[in-house]
Amino acid sequence: MNDDALSLHRMLLKVPLFEGIGAAALGRLTAGANQVNAPGKTVIFKCGDASRGLFAVVSGQVKLALQGAQGGEQVVELVSP
C-alpha cells in the first residue's frame, strides 16, 4: 500500500460506518476510494445527480440543503465526523 492509500485506510478506520469491518473488506474499500478535499462552499453533488459513490466526512462539516420553492435554501442536516 502506498503512502496515500495507507493514509486513506487510516482515515476510513475512524469512520463509525466502517467499525468492525474486516481488514480484507476495508482494504478493498481503500483500493477503490478517492480522497476529496473540498474548500468551503464547494457543491459536492446536487439533488437529482447520478450517484458517484459513497462520501464519508472525515473532517470538517458538510451542509445538506435543498432549494425551497421561493429560491431560498432549506438546510436538511449538518454532517460532521
WOFENLIN-V268665 format. One record per backbone hydrogen bond with DSSP energy under -0.5 kcal/mol. NH is the residue of the N-H (numbers start at 1). CO is the residue of the C=O. If there is no record, write none. Layout:
NH/CO ; NH/CO
This chain:
6/2 ; 7/3 ; 8/4 ; 9/5 ; 10/6 ; 11/7 ; 12/8 ; 13/9 ; 14/10 ; 14/11 ; 15/12 ; 16/14 ; 18/15 ; 19/16 ; 21/18 ; 26/22 ; 27/23 ; 28/24 ; 29/25 ; 30/26 ; 31/27 ; 32/28 ; 33/30 ; 38/36 ; 39/37 ; 42/39 ; 44/42 ; 49/46 ; 58/56 ; 62/79 ; 64/62 ; 64/77 ; 65/63 ; 66/74 ; 68/66 ; 68/72 ; 71/68 ; 74/66 ; 75/73 ; 76/64 ; 77/64 ; 79/62 ; 79/77 ; 81/60
